[in-house]
């Protein structure tokens, strides 16, 4: 459910939650097991063997939690983004910073390559999260393509699939389809996600097995670079009209909290921001401790 909640928010990745909870490698291995052997078992109707081969209990439980969270929290997250953006983004800033620190602890031996990979990941994510949204077609083929691209980011810590949907001009369309129960768009988008997920998970799994420290460095850099997108205090430079006729921010610029009142005429809400930031840190530490305890059992 935490992964689903993270994936709803542009700028936060469900992959970050998977890394924190200690299930990232297990998730990749389970997805990678959906292969020719799995198809052979399916065609032979050997359902129990198929279920065991793909770690079905794990994937089913995880998917059920993600979908439950997406369908139940999409309206809540949208409301918070519109009416309480500073505490919401401060919460995610705390979550991402402590997550990156926890993940970097897995690197036992630091060298120039690891440091360089961390810097490359940070710069790449900073650049990607600075891309402005674009206007793209609403055709079903593009919805499929958007799903394939977005799901790759959803399993990458720090690079948000929701943000890439926003860049591709598909975020509101997909979120609206979930809210309105438009199952045609949901099925087409989901099919693209399946194709992208099965392809990309194999690459990430291979990199983690053969270049673990460097890959962890890049993934952590992605998380730190994504702070550019979720910085709580922003000046809105221009607006766009959404598909529902509402005015939405189009281009924004990060500003310091002490300048926020002067630039926007609104209070920076520093106390709420600090409390939300600390809550994000404590939540991640709680998830990490719980995951460590469960793994020891």
Protein Blocks (a to p, Z undefined) as FASTA:
>chain_A
ZZmmmmmpghiafklmmmmnopmmmmmmmmmmmcfklmmmmmnopaklmmmmnommmmmm
mmmmmmmmmmmmmmmmmmmmmmmmmlmmmmmmmmmmmmmmmmmmmpmbgcfklmmmmmmm
mmmmmmmmmpccddddfbfklmmmmmmmmmmmmmpghiafklmmmmnopmmmmmmmmmno
paklmmmmmmmmmmmmmmmmmmmmmmmmmmmmlmmmmmmmmmmmmmmmmombdcdfbdcd
dfkopacdfbdcdddfklmmmmnopafklmmmmmmmmmmmmmmmmmmmmmmmmmmZZ
